[in-house]
């Protein structure tokens, strides 16, 4: 019997592709301030594994959580949603 995992999937923009087989993906989200109720932009950067070095800066990609691949890399690029022209 195969166990099906619900892995986290998030969409972000590639901000760096300088490393070999690794892309830095920036994810923006809106968070409501607990007291003032105003929405604040928050960003997180994730290092994602890109086996074939296909992604470029500006591409929108979907990344999926995976086992630790290195000290800071715990995500994989699952698909490229759009290319930067």
N, C-alpha and C positions, 0 to 999 in steps of 0.2 A: 504494500500500500504506500503510495506516494503522499507525503505530507505537503500540503499547500501552504505557503507562507504569504502573509500579507505584508509585503515590504513597502516602506514609504517611498512615494514617488513625488518629486517636485520639479517644477519648471523654472529655469533661470537662463541668464545670458552669460556666455563665455567672456571673461575679462582677460585671460592669459592662456596662451598655448605654448609657452616657451619650453616647458619641461617635456621630456620624452615620455610618451604614452600617458600624459596627465594634463588635464585642463582644470583651470580654476573657474568655477561657476558661481556667479553672484545671484542670490535670490532676494528679491524685494518683497516686503509684506507690510500691510497696514495694521497697526495695533492701536486700540483705543486707550487713551490715558485714563487711569482709574478714577481720578478726581475730576479733571476738567472735561472729560469726555471728547476731547479733540483727538482726531486721528493723527498718528505719528508714523513716519516711514522708518522701518527698520530693515537692515540688510544683513545677510549672512553670506560668507564665502565658503564654498566647499571644494575640496580637491576631488576630482572624479577621474576614474580610470578610462582612458580612451585607447583601446588596443591598437587601432589602425591609424592613429594620428589624423583623423578626418576632420575634426572640428577646428574652426578658426575663430579669431576674436570677433565678437558681435553676433555669432550664431545663437539662436534660441534652442536650447536642448532640454530633454527630460532626463533626469538622473534618478537612479534607483539605489536604495540602500543595499549594501553587501557586507560580506565579512571584511575584517580589516586587511587591507592589501599592503599597507605600510604604516608608519607611525602616525601620519595625519590623513591617510587616504582610506575612506570607508564608503565610497560611492562609486557607481559605474555609470557611464553614459549609455542610456538605453536606446534613445533615438534622437535624431536631429529634426527639430520641428521646422525651422526655417534657416536658410543661409543668409549671411550678410552680403549684399551685392558689392 
